[in-house]
């Protein structure tokens, strides 16, 4: 069964790589949400936080799975973190996909960053990262497996109830626990990017 999917990612650094995922043609374009061009995003920024939250909520409507595209700095992006909490707590399945090994417009890969899923926990203290799986788009053949990963995420979320909300993991001093850094892994030779949906860099996400 086809799922409607919301994509969460760091626009400023990873828009090109996110475009490669969108253009893999594994999901119908009309079933993909969370993509926005620079002009639209800047318009939202001017309108303020409430407008951005409203846009995110509207984009998530009728989706059942959220794909978090994890790059070098994704874990620190406030809107990505907001989208993770909103996604799980509204009932969306979540799957992380590492995209740092996808080549950018200059045919360069990036370093691996921390997983934002390490920074959230269920009421019993279980880390979200131990419930929701994370894959590598290049090393684990995302072009052939995205639909399977999406369906798997949906089934995982279905095992939890509406009261199983996630919250950010807090330090004893009130701060956020720093997520562990993941070692970068080189992509296999010959993997090249396709032209993305947009090459614009967008602030704040």
C-alpha positions, 0 to 999 in steps of 0.5 A: 500500500502506498503511504503519504510521506513527510520529509524532514531535513536541513534545507540549508545544507542538504537540499541537493541531497534531499532532491536525489531522494525525491527524484528516485521515483520510488514514491509518487510526487503527490505522496511526498510532503515537506519540500518547499522552495527558497522563496516560499520558505523565506515568506514563512520566516517573515510571517514568524514561528506560528506560520511555520508551525502551521505550514508543517502541520498542513504538510503532515496532514494525511501523511502516515510516515515521516522520513528524517533525512540525516546529514552532517548537521541535521540533529541540531536543526530546531525545525527538524526536531520539532517535526520529529516530535510532531510526527511521532506524537500525531501517529506517524511512523518515523525512519531515519535515512543517512544522506551524507554519502550522496554526492552534492552538485560538486560531486562531493560527499559529506561527513556523517552527523549525529542522529536526531532520533538519539535525542528523544525518548518514550515515556518508559525512557526508551530512546526513539532511535532504538525503536525507529530504524536508520538506514544509509541511502547509498550503502543500503540501496535506498533507491530500491528499498525506500518503499520497504523502509516506509512500510516498516516504519508505519508498522512499528508506529502501529505497535504503540498507542496514542499515549506513547508520546516522545519528549526530548532527552534532558540532562540533569542540569536541564540541557539536552543530551549531546547525541553520539557522533557517527563515523563517516563511511565512504560511499562506493565509487560511481554513485552520482547525483541526479538533478534535484527538485531544487538547488536553492539553500534555505535558511533556518531548517 
